[in-house]
């Protein structure tokens, strides 16, 4: 009976599963692979899997990429439940 109770406590540990805990566990970061491994240990990059970003032409854009820290402070009222139910 004591072995059963010890087994229950031993298996009752619950925590965050990380790569440092558990055997053969690799959490990953949901980015996917960009190629494949060969039988000789090399890595071949598949150009169809490489991420490419299409950036529009911003030549005539008046917006700037950064916001000045010297700008005026904006005060926003806190949200309430009545603000969501009433249409303004």
N, C-alpha and C positions, 0 to 999 in steps of 0.2 A: 504494500500500500504506500509506503514511503517513497518508493521509486516512481510511482504514478504521480504523486504530488510534486516530487522534484522535477519530473518531466513536464508537468503543466507549467511550473514556474520558469523552467528553462526555455520553453517555447513561447512564453508570454511576452517576451521583449518585442516591443513595437517601436520603431523609430524611423527616421528618414533613411532611405536606402541610398547609399553613396557608392562610388567606385571603390572606396577603401573598405567597405563592408560587403560581405557576401562573396561567394566564389563565382568566378566567370561572369561578373556583372559589369556591364559597360553602359553607363547612362546615356552618353552621347549628348549632343546639343541640337538635334533635329535639323542639321544642315544637309545631310545626305553626302554621298560619296561623289567625287569628281573623276573617278577612274577605277582601276582595278589592279590587284596585285598579280604578279606573274609567279610561276612556280620557282623562279630563281630569287625571289625576294625583292624584285624591283617593282616600281609603281608606274603604271602607264596612265597618263591623263587622257580622258576621253573629251574631246573638244565640244561634243554635243551636250555634255553634262556641265560644262563650265558656265557659271552665272555671268550673264551680260546684262548691262543696264542701258536702257535707251533714254538718253537725256534730251529734252527738247532744246531748240535753239533759243537762248535767252538774250539775244543781242539787243532787242528793244525793250527789255523788261525794266521797269522803274524800281522794282523791289530790290533791296539789298540783303545779303545773306545774314548779317548780324544786327542785333538790336543794341542801341546805345544804352549804357547804364545811367546816362544823364537825363533820361526821359522822365516825364511827369508820372507820379504814382497814381494809379487808378484804384479807387475804392469800390468794391463790389459788395452789395448787400448779400447776406447769407440766404441760401435757398430755404423755402418753406414748402409745406405740402399744398397750401392754398395757391402758391405761385404756379404750380403744375396744373391745377384744376381749372384755373381761370384763364381765359384767352385775352390777351391785350392787343 
